[in-house]
Amino acid sequence: MTLGLILALGVRDRTGAFDLSVIGWILTGVGLLIFALAFVVGPARAAREPEVVDEQDDVGEL
């Protein structure tokens, strides 16, 4: 995502053949999408998986 912002805001192609800022904005968008999905998918997956109970912790508490 950082590389995308650097390309999008800092690099301009003077020849006009292909503007590197287009690649930069695409990389930035993909990075933001992955970042957003991590906040959506991560908590949803954690809520879906059952908590594993370690029964060894109860030994000696009798």
Biopython code that builds the backbone (N, CA, C, O; Angstrom):
import numpy as np
from Bio.PDB.StructureBuilder import StructureBuilder

atoms = [
    (1, "MET", "N", (0.830, -1.180, 0.000)),
    (1, "MET", "CA", (0.000, 0.000, 0.000)),
    (1, "MET", "C", (0.880, 1.250, 0.000)),
    (1, "MET", "O", (0.580, 2.231, -0.681)),
    (2, "THR", "N", (1.966, 1.203, 0.770)),
    (2, "THR", "CA", (2.874, 2.352, 0.814)),
    (2, "THR", "C", (3.538, 2.565, -0.537)),
    (2, "THR", "O", (3.664, 3.697, -1.004)),
    (3, "LEU", "N", (3.960, 1.476, -1.159)),
    (3, "LEU", "CA", (4.563, 1.588, -2.490)),
    (3, "LEU", "C", (3.558, 2.177, -3.473)),
    (3, "LEU", "O", (3.919, 2.981, -4.332)),
    (4, "GLY", "N", (2.306, 1.776, -3.342)),
    (4, "GLY", "CA", (1.268, 2.328, -4.214)),
    (4, "GLY", "C", (1.109, 3.818, -4.041)),
    (4, "GLY", "O", (0.975, 4.544, -5.025)),
    (5, "LEU", "N", (1.123, 4.295, -2.791)),
    (5, "LEU", "CA", (1.004, 5.737, -2.557)),
    (5, "LEU", "C", (2.212, 6.493, -3.077)),
    (5, "LEU", "O", (2.073, 7.592, -3.616)),
    (6, "ILE", "N", (3.402, 5.915, -2.921)),
    (6, "ILE", "CA", (4.608, 6.575, -3.442)),
    (6, "ILE", "C", (4.513, 6.714, -4.956)),
    (6, "ILE", "O", (4.802, 7.775, -5.509)),
    (7, "LEU", "N", (4.106, 5.636, -5.620)),
    (7, "LEU", "CA", (3.978, 5.696, -7.079)),
    (7, "LEU", "C", (2.861, 6.646, -7.498)),
    (7, "LEU", "O", (2.997, 7.384, -8.474)),
    (8, "ALA", "N", (1.763, 6.622, -6.757)),
    (8, "ALA", "CA", (0.616, 7.438, -7.152)),
    (8, "ALA", "C", (0.884, 8.921, -6.982)),
    (8, "ALA", "O", (0.459, 9.724, -7.813)),
    (9, "LEU", "N", (1.575, 9.295, -5.931)),
    (9, "LEU", "CA", (1.742, 10.710, -5.627)),
    (9, "LEU", "C", (3.083, 11.282, -6.061)),
    (9, "LEU", "O", (3.213, 12.495, -6.223)),
    (10, "GLY", "N", (4.088, 10.422, -6.251)),
    (10, "GLY", "CA", (5.419, 10.962, -6.469)),
    (10, "GLY", "C", (6.022, 10.756, -7.841)),
    (10, "GLY", "O", (6.975, 11.455, -8.186)),
    (11, "VAL", "N", (5.524, 9.844, -8.630)),
    (11, "VAL", "CA", (6.177, 9.496, -9.894)),
    (11, "VAL", "C", (5.278, 9.896, -11.056)),
    (11, "VAL", "O", (4.106, 9.522, -11.104)),
    (12, "ARG", "N", (5.818, 10.635, -11.963)),
    (12, "ARG", "CA", (5.087, 11.004, -13.178)),
    (12, "ARG", "C", (5.932, 10.612, -14.388)),
    (12, "ARG", "O", (7.132, 10.882, -14.440)),
    (13, "ASP", "N", (5.297, 9.987, -15.335)),
    (13, "ASP", "CA", (5.985, 9.595, -16.556)),
    (13, "ASP", "C", (5.916, 10.758, -17.539)),
    (13, "ASP", "O", (4.831, 11.179, -17.940)),
    (14, "ARG", "N", (7.067, 11.267, -17.918)),
    (14, "ARG", "CA", (7.115, 12.447, -18.792)),
    (14, "ARG", "C", (6.857, 12.102, -20.265)),
    (14, "ARG", "O", (6.514, 12.980, -21.057)),
    (15, "THR", "N", (7.021, 10.837, -20.629)),
    (15, "THR", "CA", (6.862, 10.468, -22.034)),
    (15, "THR", "C", (5.394, 10.353, -22.428)),
    (15, "THR", "O", (5.057, 10.487, -23.604)),
    (16, "GLY", "N", (4.520, 10.106, -21.457)),
    (16, "GLY", "CA", (3.105, 9.955, -21.769)),
    (16, "GLY", "C", (2.740, 8.565, -22.238)),
    (16, "GLY", "O", (1.576, 8.301, -22.541)),
    (17, "ALA", "N", (3.731, 7.653, -22.304)),
    (17, "ALA", "CA", (3.439, 6.304, -22.756)),
    (17, "ALA", "C", (2.533, 5.581, -21.755)),
    (17, "ALA", "O", (1.511, 5.008, -22.130)),
    (18, "PHE", "N", (2.916, 5.615, -20.502)),
    (18, "PHE", "CA", (2.095, 5.002, -19.460)),
    (18, "PHE", "C", (2.414, 5.695, -18.154)),
    (18, "PHE", "O", (3.580, 5.819, -17.778)),
    (19, "ASP", "N", (1.405, 6.136, -17.477)),
    (19, "ASP", "CA", (1.595, 6.889, -16.246)),
    (19, "ASP", "C", (1.700, 5.913, -15.078)),
    (19, "ASP", "O", (0.794, 5.113, -14.844)),
    (20, "LEU", "N", (2.806, 5.984, -14.354)),
    (20, "LEU", "CA", (3.010, 5.077, -13.230)),
    (20, "LEU", "C", (2.055, 5.359, -12.075)),
    (20, "LEU", "O", (1.875, 4.512, -11.201)),
    (21, "SER", "N", (1.448, 6.533, -12.062)),
    (21, "SER", "CA", (0.517, 6.817, -10.974)),
    (21, "SER", "C", (-0.718, 5.921, -11.056)),
    (21, "SER", "O", (-1.369, 5.664, -10.043)),
    (22, "VAL", "N", (-1.043, 5.443, -12.265)),
    (22, "VAL", "CA", (-2.172, 4.515, -12.404)),
    (22, "VAL", "C", (-1.870, 3.232, -11.642)),
    (22, "VAL", "O", (-2.721, 2.723, -10.911)),
    (23, "ILE", "N", (-0.666, 2.711, -11.812)),
    (23, "ILE", "CA", (-0.251, 1.517, -11.075)),
    (23, "ILE", "C", (-0.262, 1.806, -9.580)),
    (23, "ILE", "O", (-0.664, 0.963, -8.778)),
    (24, "GLY", "N", (0.178, 2.995, -9.216)),
    (24, "GLY", "CA", (0.206, 3.374, -7.807)),
    (24, "GLY", "C", (-1.167, 3.379, -7.177)),
    (24, "GLY", "O", (-1.354, 2.871, -6.071)),
    (25, "TRP", "N", (-2.136, 3.958, -7.882)),
    (25, "TRP", "CA", (-3.491, 3.996, -7.327)),
    (25, "TRP", "C", (-4.096, 2.598, -7.256)),
    (25, "TRP", "O", (-4.851, 2.298, -6.332)),
    (26, "ILE", "N", (-3.771, 1.743, -8.221)),
    (26, "ILE", "CA", (-4.264, 0.359, -8.185)),
    (26, "ILE", "C", (-3.674, -0.377, -6.988)),
    (26, "ILE", "O", (-4.396, -1.064, -6.266)),
    (27, "LEU", "N", (-2.359, -0.238, -6.769)),
    (27, "LEU", "CA", (-1.718, -0.885, -5.624)),
    (27, "LEU", "C", (-2.283, -0.361, -4.309)),
    (27, "LEU", "O", (-2.488, -1.128, -3.367)),
    (28, "THR", "N", (-2.533, 0.928, -4.245)),
    (28, "THR", "CA", (-3.107, 1.513, -3.033)),
    (28, "THR", "C", (-4.507, 0.963, -2.780)),
    (28, "THR", "O", (-4.849, 0.627, -1.646)),
    (29, "GLY", "N", (-5.307, 0.872, -3.821)),
    (29, "GLY", "CA", (-6.658, 0.332, -3.668)),
    (29, "GLY", "C", (-6.653, -1.120, -3.227)),
    (29, "GLY", "O", (-7.444, -1.517, -2.371)),
    (30, "VAL", "N", (-5.762, -1.915, -3.810)),
    (30, "VAL", "CA", (-5.663, -3.321, -3.417)),
    (30, "VAL", "C", (-5.207, -3.426, -1.961)),
    (30, "VAL", "O", (-5.718, -4.248, -1.200)),
    (31, "GLY", "N", (-4.244, -2.590, -1.583)),
    (31, "GLY", "CA", (-3.776, -2.600, -0.197)),
    (31, "GLY", "C", (-4.868, -2.224, 0.782)),
    (31, "GLY", "O", (-5.005, -2.852, 1.832)),
    (32, "LEU", "N", (-5.645, -1.207, 0.452)),
    (32, "LEU", "CA", (-6.749, -0.801, 1.325)),
    (32, "LEU", "C", (-7.823, -1.882, 1.405)),
    (32, "LEU", "O", (-8.425, -2.089, 2.458)),
    (33, "LEU", "N", (-8.059, -2.566, 0.294)),
    (33, "LEU", "CA", (-9.045, -3.642, 0.290)),
    (33, "LEU", "C", (-8.607, -4.792, 1.193)),
    (33, "LEU", "O", (-9.413, -5.321, 1.959)),
    (34, "ILE", "N", (-7.346, -5.176, 1.107)),
    (34, "ILE", "CA", (-6.823, -6.243, 1.966)),
    (34, "ILE", "C", (-6.885, -5.823, 3.426)),
    (34, "ILE", "O", (-7.245, -6.619, 4.292)),
    (35, "PHE", "N", (-6.533, -4.575, 3.696)),
    (35, "PHE", "CA", (-6.566, -4.051, 5.060)),
    (35, "PHE", "C", (-7.988, -4.080, 5.613)),
    (35, "PHE", "O", (-8.200, -4.460, 6.765)),
    (36, "ALA", "N", (-8.955, -3.683, 4.803)),
    (36, "ALA", "CA", (-10.352, -3.681, 5.241)),
    (36, "ALA", "C", (-10.870, -5.102, 5.441)),
    (36, "ALA", "O", (-11.604, -5.368, 6.393)),
    (37, "LEU", "N", (-10.498, -6.005, 4.558)),
    (37, "LEU", "CA", (-10.944, -7.390, 4.692)),
    (37, "LEU", "C", (-10.394, -8.037, 5.955)),
    (37, "LEU", "O", (-11.055, -8.883, 6.557)),
    (38, "ALA", "N", (-9.189, -7.648, 6.361)),
    (38, "ALA", "CA", (-8.609, -8.203, 7.582)),
    (38, "ALA", "C", (-9.458, -7.843, 8.793)),
    (38, "ALA", "O", (-9.582, -8.643, 9.720)),
    (39, "PHE", "N", (-10.042, -6.652, 8.796)),
    (39, "PHE", "CA", (-10.878, -6.241, 9.914)),
    (39, "PHE", "C", (-12.265, -6.866, 9.856)),
    (39, "PHE", "O", (-12.939, -6.963, 10.882)),
    (40, "VAL", "N", (-12.702, -7.290, 8.677)),
    (40, "VAL", "CA", (-14.018, -7.906, 8.550)),
    (40, "VAL", "C", (-13.924, -9.417, 8.746)),
    (40, "VAL", "O", (-14.710, -9.999, 9.494)),
    (41, "VAL", "N", (-12.968, -10.049, 8.079)),
    (41, "VAL", "CA", (-12.861, -11.505, 8.098)),
    (41, "VAL", "C", (-12.277, -11.996, 9.420)),
    (41, "VAL", "O", (-12.720, -13.019, 9.942)),
    (42, "GLY", "N", (-11.296, -11.290, 9.968)),
    (42, "GLY", "CA", (-10.643, -11.730, 11.201)),
    (42, "GLY", "C", (-11.603, -11.899, 12.362)),
    (42, "GLY", "O", (-11.673, -12.988, 12.931)),
    (43, "PRO", "N", (-12.351, -10.862, 12.741)),
    (43, "PRO", "CA", (-13.298, -11.023, 13.850)),
    (43, "PRO", "C", (-14.416, -12.027, 13.547)),
    (43, "PRO", "O", (-14.876, -12.729, 14.448)),
    (44, "ALA", "N", (-14.848, -12.098, 12.304)),
    (44, "ALA", "CA", (-15.897, -13.055, 11.954)),
    (44, "ALA", "C", (-15.388, -14.482, 12.110)),
    (44, "ALA", "O", (-16.119, -15.353, 12.582)),
    (45, "ARG", "N", (-14.161, -14.723, 11.723)),
    (45, "ARG", "CA", (-13.582, -16.056, 11.859)),
    (45, "ARG", "C", (-13.364, -16.392, 13.332)),
    (45, "ARG", "O", (-13.602, -17.525, 13.751)),
    (46, "ALA", "N", (-12.918, -15.424, 14.112)),
    (46, "ALA", "CA", (-12.695, -15.660, 15.540)),
    (46, "ALA", "C", (-14.008, -15.952, 16.259)),
    (46, "ALA", "O", (-14.037, -16.763, 17.184)),
    (47, "ALA", "N", (-15.075, -15.313, 15.854)),
    (47, "ALA", "CA", (-16.370, -15.546, 16.482)),
    (47, "ALA", "C", (-16.954, -16.896, 16.075)),
    (47, "ALA", "O", (-17.743, -17.479, 16.819)),
    (48, "ARG", "N", (-16.581, -17.388, 14.920)),
    (48, "ARG", "CA", (-17.129, -18.640, 14.414)),
    (48, "ARG", "C", (-16.439, -19.858, 15.019)),
    (48, "ARG", "O", (-17.080, -20.888, 15.229)),
    (49, "GLU", "N", (-15.127, -19.753, 15.305)),
    (49, "GLU", "CA", (-14.372, -20.888, 15.815)),
    (49, "GLU", "C", (-14.637, -21.065, 17.311)),
    (49, "GLU", "O", (-14.605, -20.095, 18.068)),
    (50, "PRO", "N", (-14.897, -22.293, 17.730)),
    (50, "PRO", "CA", (-15.134, -22.522, 19.161)),
    (50, "PRO", "C", (-13.842, -22.377, 19.963)),
    (50, "PRO", "O", (-12.744, -22.619, 19.462)),
    (51, "GLU", "N", (-14.006, -21.979, 21.205)),
    (51, "GLU", "CA", (-12.845, -21.811, 22.073)),
    (51, "GLU", "C", (-12.343, -23.183, 22.509)),
    (51, "GLU", "O", (-13.131, -24.035, 22.919)),
    (52, "VAL", "N", (-11.040, -23.394, 22.419)),
    (52, "VAL", "CA", (-10.441, -24.659, 22.817)),
    (52, "VAL", "C", (-10.151, -24.596, 24.309)),
    (52, "VAL", "O", (-9.462, -23.693, 24.783)),
    (53, "VAL", "N", (-10.688, -25.570, 25.043)),
    (53, "VAL", "CA", (-10.487, -25.615, 26.492)),
    (53, "VAL", "C", (-9.382, -26.610, 26.785)),
    (53, "VAL", "O", (-9.454, -27.772, 26.384)),
    (54, "ASP", "N", (-8.366, -26.152, 27.484)),
    (54, "ASP", "CA", (-7.260, -27.021, 27.855)),
    (54, "ASP", "C", (-7.572, -27.625, 29.218)),
    (54, "ASP", "O", (-7.591, -26.916, 30.224)),
    (55, "GLU", "N", (-7.818, -28.936, 29.255)),
    (55, "GLU", "CA", (-8.212, -29.585, 30.499)),
    (55, "GLU", "C", (-7.034, -29.799, 31.436)),
    (55, "GLU", "O", (-7.244, -30.104, 32.610)),
    (56, "GLN", "N", (-5.828, -29.654, 30.968)),
    (56, "GLN", "CA", (-4.653, -29.824, 31.824)),
    (56, "GLN", "C", (-4.565, -28.718, 32.868)),
    (56, "GLN", "O", (-3.929, -28.908, 33.905)),
    (57, "ASP", "N", (-5.183, -27.576, 32.623)),
    (57, "ASP", "CA", (-5.124, -26.473, 33.582)),
    (57, "ASP", "C", (-5.878, -26.790, 34.868)),
    (57, "ASP", "O", (-5.607, -26.185, 35.906)),
    (58, "ASP", "N", (-6.827, -27.736, 34.814)),
    (58, "ASP", "CA", (-7.642, -28.055, 35.979)),
    (58, "ASP", "C", (-6.971, -29.055, 36.917)),
    (58, "ASP", "O", (-7.478, -29.288, 38.014)),
    (59, "VAL", "N", (-5.867, -29.640, 36.524)),
    (59, "VAL", "CA", (-5.200, -30.647, 37.348)),
    (59, "VAL", "C", (-4.608, -29.974, 38.580)),
    (59, "VAL", "O", (-3.924, -28.956, 38.467)),
    (60, "GLY", "N", (-4.865, -30.532, 39.741)),
    (60, "GLY", "CA", (-4.305, -30.010, 40.982)),
    (60, "GLY", "C", (-5.172, -28.986, 41.669)),
    (60, "GLY", "O", (-4.784, -28.473, 42.718)),
    (61, "GLU", "N", (-6.320, -28.669, 41.129)),
    (61, "GLU", "CA", (-7.188, -27.685, 41.759)),
    (61, "GLU", "C", (-8.242, -28.338, 42.643)),
    (61, "GLU", "O", (-9.098, -27.646, 43.195)),
    (62, "LEU", "N", (-8.193, -29.649, 42.782)),
    (62, "LEU", "CA", (-9.211, -30.331, 43.585)),
    (62, "LEU", "C", (-8.972, -30.158, 45.043)),
    (62, "LEU", "O", (-9.738, -30.669, 45.859)),
]
sb = StructureBuilder()
sb.init_structure("model")
sb.init_model(0)
sb.init_chain("A")
sb.init_seg("    ")
for serial, (resi, resn, name, xyz) in enumerate(atoms, 1):
    if name == "N":
        sb.init_residue(resn, " ", resi, " ")
    sb.init_atom(name, np.array(xyz, "f"), 0.0, 1.0, " ", f" {name:<3s}", serial, name[0])
structure = sb.get_structure()
